[in-house]
Each structure stands twice: as structure tokens, then as C-alpha cells.
Amino acid sequence: MRDTMLDRGIELKKVTKENISSLNVVMVATLPVNYSPSFYKAIIKGRHMSYLAEVHGKAVGCVVWREEEGQTHLLTLGVFILYRRRGIGSALLNLCIKECKSKEVFLYVHAENDAAIQFYKDMGFGIVSRVPDYYRNMHDNTALKMIRHITS
């Protein structure tokens, strides 16, 4: 019998006005960056694409991206610590890659976040540059820009 995410009680759901507060909860708990209300408004207005991963109805992960000048910018990807290494982050990232309209996905990741860097490398991303002073209000504010080229 094949083990699917649905069999394990995991569902990926598009973020809507009705569940945007769950997105905020996941982002605050999993990411070191705080996002302004305008970020969430952009999701509601459809300028950013966003999905939640739910386990038995509880939001445990999220992904947010937008299209920018022929590229897809992965803005956020986060999964609660207790739910990591279960394929949820990979499923969210694969959904972004499947639904994006470009041939290239890029992201910025904190230069000291070794686990995230390795995750993205395992998912086919490569480091293309270091970006000093990318993050505000962080001790080490350097980011790495990573890119994955999408093949049909």
C-alpha cells in the first residue's frame, strides 16, 4: 500500500482570507523575520501565492512565493520543528515549483542556517552569491542567494 501525504493526515491548502491567521502563526513560529500586514494583504489579493500544510486540520507549515520579472521568488518556507523531516517542507517546495510560471526559482536564506541550506541543496538549489546586510535586526544579517533551474 502506497503511503501518501493524505494517508498520513497531511493536506496542502491554499491560503485564503479565512485561514490567513494560521499562516501568520506558522510564520511567526518558524521564521526569524517578522512580516508586515502589507505582506499578508498581498497574499489575500493574490499578488503572492501561498499554501499551508495541515496535519489532521492543524497548520504546521507554509510556503509563500511570487513571480518577479520572469523568475519565481520563494519568499518563505517554514515547518514547525516537531513536523520536520516528514516530507512536508519538500511537498510545499515541490508545489511551488510545480505551480510557478518561470524556469527559475530563487530564494534568500540566512547564511548561518546550515539545515536550511542543506535542505535547499538537496532539493536542487545552488548558491550563487552572498548578500551582506540582507536581513534587518539580526546579529549576522548575511543571506545566501540560491537558485534552482526548472526543467520541463
N, C-alpha and C positions, 0 to 999 in steps of 0.2 A: 504494500500500500504506500502510495506516494505521500510524503509529508509536505503539505502546502502551508503557507502562512495562515490561511483561513482555518485550516485544521487545527492550528495552534492558537486560535483565537485572535490572530493579528489581522487588522484591516487597515488599509491606506485610504484616507478620506480627504477630499478636497476641503480646504479651509473656507468657511462661509461666515457671514455675519453672526450666525448662531453659535459657532464654535471657536470664534477668534480668541476668546478669553483662554481657551485651552492651549492655543498656540502660544500666547503670552506666558502662561505658566511653564510650559516646556522650555521656552527660550530663556526665561529668567533663571531656571534651574540648571540649564546645561551650557550656557554660553557666558563668556566673561565680558560681553559687551551689552550695554543697555540700548534698546531701540526706542525711538521717539514715537509718539502717537501717529505721526505722518507715515511712518513705515507700515503700521497696521492699516491705516486708511488706504494706502496704495494696494494692499492685498485685497481689501474689500472691493476696491474699484477695478480690480483686475489688471493693474499695472505690474504686479508681482504674482507669480504662480506659487501656490503653497499647498502642502499636504501634511496631514497629521498621521502618525502611526498610532493605532489604538490596540490595546490588548484587553480583551473582554470589556470593551467600552471605555477604558481609561486611556487618555492620551499619554504616550510615553516617548514620542519622538516627533520630529518635524523636519521639513525641508522647505526652503524658500529660494526662488530664483527669478531672474528677469532677463529679457532679451535686450542686448545693447549692441547696436551697430554691427549686426551680423555674427555676434558671439552670444553665448549664454553665460551669464554671471551667476554662479552659485553663491547666494548671499549667506545662507545659514543652513546648517545640518547639525541636528543635535538629538541625542537619545539619552534618557535617564540612565545613570550608571548601572542600576540593577538590571536593566534590559539590554545592555551592550553585549556584543559577541553572540547574538542570536539571529543575525541576518537582517535586523530592522534597518540599521543605517545603510547597508548595501541595497536593500529594497527601495528605500527612499531615494538614494542617489541614482539607482537604475531607472526609477520612474522619471526623475528629472531628465536623464539622458534620453530616455525613450520619447518624452514629450517635447523636448526642446526643438527649436526651429533652426538651429545652426549646426555647423560641423565642428564646433569647438566649444568646450565648456571650460571656464576658468574660475578660480577662487583665490581667496587670500586666507592663509592660516597662520596663527601665531607661531613664530619661529621656534619657540621652546615647547610646542605641543607635539612631542615626539609620537605619541599614539595616533593623533590625527594625521600627521604627516605620513606615517607608515600606512595607515588605512587608505589614504588617497593614492599613495604609490601602488598599493595592492589593487586598487580599482583602476589603474591605468593612467594616473596623472603623473606628470613630471614637473620638477621645479624649474622655473625659467628665470626667476630673479628674486633678490632680497629687496624689501621695501622698508627702509628705515622710517620711523615716525608715522607709521600707518595707523596705529591704534592710539586713542587718547586715553588718558587716565589709567595707564598701565605702567608697571615698573619697566619692563622691557617692551617697547612698543614696536618692535620689528616684526614684519609679516613676510611670509614667503608667498610669491605668486606661483600657482600651479595650474597647468593646462592639460586637458585631455582632448585629443582629436577624435572625432566621432567618425567611424566608418559605417557605411550602409550595410 
